[in-house]
Every structure is written in structure tokens, then in C-alpha cells.
Amino acid sequence: MTRQPFVDLGAQYREVRDELLPEVERLLAAGAFVGGEPVTRFETAFAAYCGAPHAIGVANGTDALHLALRALGVAPGDDVVTVPNTFVATAEAIVQAGARPVLLDVRPDTLLMDVAALDAVATSRTRAIVPVHLYGCLADVEGLERWCAARGVALLEDAAQAHGAARGGRRAGAFGDAAAFSFYPAKNLGAAGEAGAVVTRRADVAQRVARLRDHGQSARYHHDLVGYNSRLDALQAAVLAVKLRRLDAWNARRRALAALYRERLAKVPGVELTAAPADAESHVYHLFVIRVAHRERLRAGLTARGIDTGLHYPVPIHLQRGWQHLGYGPGDFPVAEAAADAVLSLPIYPHMSENAVHRVCDAIEACG
Ligand SMILES: Cc1ncc(COP(=O)(O)O)c(C=O)c1O
């Protein structure tokens, strides 16, 4: 029985190999490893792709969130609102910036931040909000922009899963004050290791992030801020520049596979699909996630049939052992808690075949 992997980065590598290896060879031969021209070139290309004037490459997506929050002026004593159903990095970055994460339950249909619920948690201490474009689907960015603009609150998109997702012709990264991207290898745009970027339309934020990532330097050995070492490697930038040229095609392929999943699973009893966005372009299907009542039984059945699956995420932030200091408890965020028990991520990646999607759906049906 051949295994159906959750992702297949080997297949992706085979597609880009002939373009990628000469770039890597050139940089190794030149001894150019950190920052420099390859980084600037990728930053320019990625900013243009997102439709924002600035992109600043950093070491990973967590640092992108953290440095963006600091550049937006978030400091101790501030509250930053985000959601409980995200990767822990979203909340970590808020704590790293010295602020308090305030959690807000998500909409049951989309599992994304609920603009209508924001007023209930906002106070004079609310300095920023961090919606997560979970699974690759844009949150209600226009509603969030309006809410933030009316209250003078900063909007930072957690776009770690949503490279290329767009609404009304604007892409993730072009909404609000700033956006944080992760280029972790399995992301829609993935490096050959750790990498991330802050994208922003604000020149002041771009300049502060650029300094924070490089020990607060304004000029060589002149440190205007207490900063970090969070620079982007030249090799990662070169890899990302090659893959960026394929991102739209890869996202289109993810959408096509997701459409096939939706068609096949729409009528399978017990399988709940997250609402399809009205505008197809706003979802880039970093993950294809279903909700089922008997998740562990289905997961075991799929594993027995050679199909790998994932859980994004099985424990919401407020129920994590290391996060009890936030003061929340079971029952505080019922939508996020129910989702954590029911979500199951099915394999999806641009190099997956239609036949493979059919195999996964056949197996789900066979598992009952
Ligand atoms: C929603 C979300 N936020 C933040 C991150 C953190 O990115 P990184 O792993 O590059 O630090 C990730 C990725 O893992 C993520 O999925």
C-alpha cells in the first residue's frame, strides 16, 4: 500500500530544482550568506506581490509577528486581541512584545475572527488586533480595517498561512498596518528552513522592523534600539524568490483540489465543511480542514488505509498548560473548543493528484 503523505515537499523540489540549484551554487561560491542583494531582491519582489510598499525579511514567522508588534508601538501594559484557535506563535509574539493576549471566540461558520464581537473585549488598553487568516482564508479584513480605523487600534494580519489570498484585488499583507508571514517549508510559499517577513504600507514600521531584526542598527555598529538577531539568510531569500514565481499557479492548484474535496464531501454524512468563501480568491487552502464528530475514529481509519492527516489545532491557546496565566478556562470560547475536538486536516499540496483526492474521499466514505 503506498502512503498518501500529508504534504510532499520532494515533489515540489523536483519542480524547482533546475532553477534553484544554480542560485544556491552561486551564493555558496560567493560566500554570501546573510542579508545582502538576494534578500533585498526577494523583499522587493514579495512586497510587489502583496501590493505593499515594504517587505522586511526576518528569521521566521514568529519573529515577524513579534517585531511587527514592537514596531507598531505595542508595549507592556497594552492588550492585543487575537483568537484562541491558532498556532501558539500568534499568542507568543504578543507576550514577547510585553503585552497581554486578549482572546476572542471565532465565528462558527468560518472559524475566523468575529468583527461583531470585538467591542465586547476592547478597552482603552487595546493597542492592536491580530486576526489569523486560518488555513489560508482571509478574515473579514474590510470589517476589521473599519473597526480599527474608527478606534485608532493597529491591525496586524497573521498571514502565516495565507500567501496570495486576496479580496477585491488586494492580497494578504496589503490590509491594515502590517502583516506577518511565515515561510516555514510546508507553507504555501516555503523556504528550505526557517524564514519569515513583515509586509507593511507604513514606512515608519518598515524602518523599525529593519532595525529591530539587526540588533537595532541604524548604521554599522550604531545601535539606536535594543534589537534582535532576526535576519533572513541569503540562501533562504534565493530559494523563496524562485518559488514566489510559482505561487499563483500553486495556489490555483490548491483551490482546484479543494473544490474537488468539497464536491466529494458535501454530502458525506457527518462531515462538516467550513463555509466556502463567496470570493474564491480569498482562500489559498494552506490546509483543507473538515469537522467530524468522531475525529479519532476517522483519523485511525485513514491511517490504517495509508492516509496521513493533521490536527490544526487540537488544543486552543487558553487550554494549553503553559498559558493558564491568561486566566481563561474551559467553556470560555465554545466555538474554538468545539473546533479543537472536531477538526481534521486532509492532505493538500499543489503536487497532489486528483486521484489522490478521490482516494482520500473514498477512504472517508468507507470509514463511515
Ligand atoms: C498562524 C501562524 N502564525 C504564526 C506562525 C509562526 O511561523 P514560524 O513557524 O515561521 O515561526 C505559524 C506557522 O507555523 C502559523 O501557522
The ligand as an SDF file (V2000), in Angstrom:
LIG
                    3D

 16 16  0  0  0  0  0  0  0  0999 V2000
   -0.9690   31.0430   12.1150 C   0  0  0  0  0  0  0  0  0  0  0  0
    0.5220   31.0010   12.3280 C   0  0  0  0  0  0  0  0  0  0  0  0
    1.1160   32.0360   12.9590 N   0  0  0  0  0  0  0  0  0  0  0  0
    2.4440   32.0570   13.1600 C   0  0  0  0  0  0  0  0  0  0  0  0
    3.2630   31.0350   12.7270 C   0  0  0  0  0  0  0  0  0  0  0  0
    4.7160   31.0670   13.0740 C   0  0  0  0  0  0  0  0  0  0  0  0
    5.5690   30.9850   11.9930 O   0  0  0  0  0  0  0  0  0  0  0  0
    7.0100   30.3020   12.1450 P   0  0  0  0  0  0  0  0  0  0  0  0
    6.8080   28.8480   12.3610 O   0  0  0  0  0  0  0  0  0  0  0  0
    7.7000   30.6090   10.8490 O   0  0  0  0  0  0  0  0  0  0  0  0
    7.6940   30.9680   13.2970 O   0  0  0  0  0  0  0  0  0  0  0  0
    2.6870   29.9530   12.0300 C   0  0  0  0  0  0  0  0  0  0  0  0
    3.4850   28.8690   11.4460 C   0  0  0  0  0  0  0  0  0  0  0  0
    3.9560   27.9470   11.8930 O   0  0  0  0  0  0  0  0  0  0  0  0
    1.2740   29.9280   11.8520 C   0  0  0  0  0  0  0  0  0  0  0  0
    0.6870   28.8990   11.2340 O   0  0  0  0  0  0  0  0  0  0  0  0
  1  2  1  0
  2  3  1  0
  2 15  2  0
  3  4  2  0
  4  5  1  0
  5  6  1  0
  5 12  2  0
  6  7  1  0
  7  8  1  0
  8  9  2  0
  8 10  1  0
  8 11  1  0
 12 13  1  0
 12 15  1  0
 13 14  2  0
 15 16  1  0
M  END
$$$$
